[in-house]
Amino acid sequence: MAELNGKVLPGKILVKPQEAEEKTASGIIIPDSAKEKPQQGKVILVGEAKKDEPMVVKEGDVVLYGKYSGTELSIENEDYLLMSQQDVLYIL
């Protein structure tokens, strides 16, 4: 993955979503139409803290987020999610 040169606004994070599962645990291949949207990803960029909300999430953290959280972006042919720190449900 190439180094990203941009920055995100205060209170926002840029997440690289984990790839959707290709097979079930028993080996059945899942078709594209039945794949669930990933709800886990790695934090790539973190904006500055807002004056009333410190940034708890750090670059490199693996986070869980809601199914419909964030805005999908494509930067340098890579897919990312831009979301508020408040959309993060859990930090692994």
C-alpha positions in Angstrom: 0.0 0.0 0.0 1.4 3.4 -1.0 2.0 6.2 1.6 -1.0 8.6 1.6 0.0 12.2 1.6 -3.4 13.8 2.5 -4.8 14.5 5.9 -8.3 14.2 7.4 -10.3 16.8 9.3 -10.5 16.9 13.1 -12.5 14.1 14.6 -12.3 12.0 11.5 -10.5 8.8 10.6 -9.6 6.9 7.4 -10.1 3.2 7.6 -8.9 0.4 5.2 -11.8 -2.1 5.4 -10.9 -5.8 5.8 -11.7 -7.9 2.7 -15.0 -9.8 2.7 -14.9 -13.5 3.4 -14.6 -15.6 0.2 -15.5 -19.0 1.9 -17.4 -20.2 4.9 -15.7 -22.2 7.7 -16.9 -25.4 6.0 -15.3 -24.4 2.6 -18.4 -23.2 0.7 -17.6 -20.4 -1.7 -19.7 -17.3 -1.1 -21.0 -15.5 -4.3 -20.5 -11.7 -4.5 -24.2 -11.1 -4.2 -24.3 -12.8 -0.8 -21.2 -11.3 0.8 -21.7 -9.2 3.8 -20.2 -5.7 4.0 -17.0 -5.9 6.2 -17.4 -4.3 9.6 -13.7 -4.3 10.6 -10.7 -2.5 9.3 -7.3 -0.9 10.0 -7.0 2.8 10.8 -4.7 4.5 8.2 -5.0 8.2 9.0 -6.3 10.0 12.1 -7.3 13.7 12.2 -6.5 16.0 15.1 -8.7 16.0 18.2 -11.7 18.3 18.4 -11.5 20.8 21.3 -14.3 19.0 23.1 -13.4 15.4 22.0 -9.9 13.8 22.4 -8.8 11.3 19.8 -8.8 7.8 21.3 -8.2 6.0 18.0 -4.6 5.8 16.7 -3.1 4.9 13.4 -2.6 1.2 13.1 -5.6 0.3 15.4 -8.0 -2.4 14.2 -11.5 -1.2 14.7 -15.1 -2.5 14.5 -17.7 -0.2 13.1 -21.4 -0.2 12.2 -22.5 -1.8 8.9 -23.5 1.5 7.3 -20.8 3.7 8.9 -18.7 6.2 7.0 -18.4 7.3 3.5 -16.7 5.1 0.9 -13.7 6.6 -0.9 -11.3 5.5 -3.6 -7.8 6.9 -3.2 -5.0 5.8 -5.6 -7.2 2.8 -6.7 -7.6 1.6 -3.0 -11.0 1.5 -1.2 -11.3 3.3 2.1 -13.9 4.5 4.6 -13.9 8.0 6.0 -15.8 8.1 9.2 -16.1 10.0 12.5 -14.3 8.6 15.5 -17.8 8.3 17.1 -18.7 5.6 14.5 -16.1 3.2 16.0 -17.8 0.6 18.2 -14.8 -1.3 19.5 -11.0 -1.1 19.2 -9.2 -4.5 19.0 
